[in-house]
Amino acid sequence: MERLTVKCTDKVYDAFDPVDVVDNEYSKANYNKILTKLGEYEDLEEQGRLIKLPCNDVYFIVDINNPKYAMVMKRPIRELTIYEIENIDKSGFKYFSTEEKAEAKLKETEDANVHECD
């Protein structure tokens, strides 16, 4: 991402292309808060500590080994570890970015179990 701020001193940021700010204290204070927040995010991104989450919630299959009772459940992504987040939608892992993907995996599992019983 292109950097939009520059760090002048510790925790003081300025914009590369300054924006005209209405001449009142609220506008200037708000502008400085925006620059500070944006600068902190840019710092985190440069350090590799800012990740973009693929979704707000993940879906997983409960009781996948018991197709009769298996069902898709939802869980907030903020409850996952970074390892789990990095492996969403990957083969062999239990979290899916959409309910449709989890339902498809459940159907695939159910179909596999039906063929095993034949």
N, C-alpha and C positions, 0 to 999 in steps of 0.2 A: 504494500500500500504506500502511496506517495505521502510523505510527511507534510502536514499542514501547519505544524507549530515548530518552534525552535526554543530550546531551553536556554534562558539567559543566565539565571543563577539557580540555586537549589529551590525547586518547586515554584519557580516563576517562569511562565511561558509567554511567548509572543507569537503572533501570526506572521508568516512569510509575506502574505498580502493583507495588510491591515484593512479592516472593514470600517467604514464610517459609523461611529456610534453616536446616537442621539446624546446631546450634551446635558445629561442629568446623572446624578450619582447612581441611581438604580441601574440604568443601562450600562454604565461603565463597570459596576460591580458584577452584573450578570455576565457581561462579555468576558471579564477576567475569570469568572467561575467556569464558563464554557471552555475557554482556552486551557485552563488548568486541567479540567476533566479530559478533554481531547488529548492534551499532551501526555497525561498519565496513561491513557489507552495506547497511544503511539509508542511510549516507552515499553509497555508490557509486550506489545506486538514485536518490537525489535528484539526483545529478550527471549522471544519464543514462549511467553507465559500467557498469551491471549489466544484462546481457541474460539472458533465459531461453531456453535452447536448445530447439529443437523436438524434438530426438532426440539419442541418443548417437552413432549412426552414420548416414552418408548413403549413398545408393546412386546409382551412375552407370552409364552404358552405355559399354562399351569398343568401339571399332570400329563406331560407329553408321553410318558411311558404307559399311560392308561387311557387310551383313546375314548373310551366310553365317558370319562369324566373330564377330559381335556378341554380347556377353554382359553381364549385370549384375554389377557388382563392388561391394564394400563398402569404405568408408573412414571412419576416425574423424572426427567433426565437429571435434575440436580442431585438426585439421590444415588447416582451411579459413580463409580470410580473412573478416573481418566482412562484406565485400561478398558473398561466396559464401553465407554463412549467411543473410543477409537475402533472398537470391533463391532459397532452397530451394523447390521445388514451383512456381516461377513459370514461365510459358510462355517458351520460348526459352533456358532455363538448364539446366545439365546435372545438378544434384543433386536428389535426391528423398528425402523423409523416410521412406519405406517401400520395401521391396523390391517390393511389389505395384504401387506407382505406377511404379517404374522398369521393371518387366516389362510393364506396360500401354503405356508409351511405346515400349518396344522392339517390342512387337507392332504398335502403330500404325505405326511406321517400317517394319517388315517388310511390313505390308499395303500401305502406300503404294508401296514398291518393287516389289511383285508387280504392282500395277495399272499402274505405269509400263512394265513389261516386256511387258504384254499387247498 
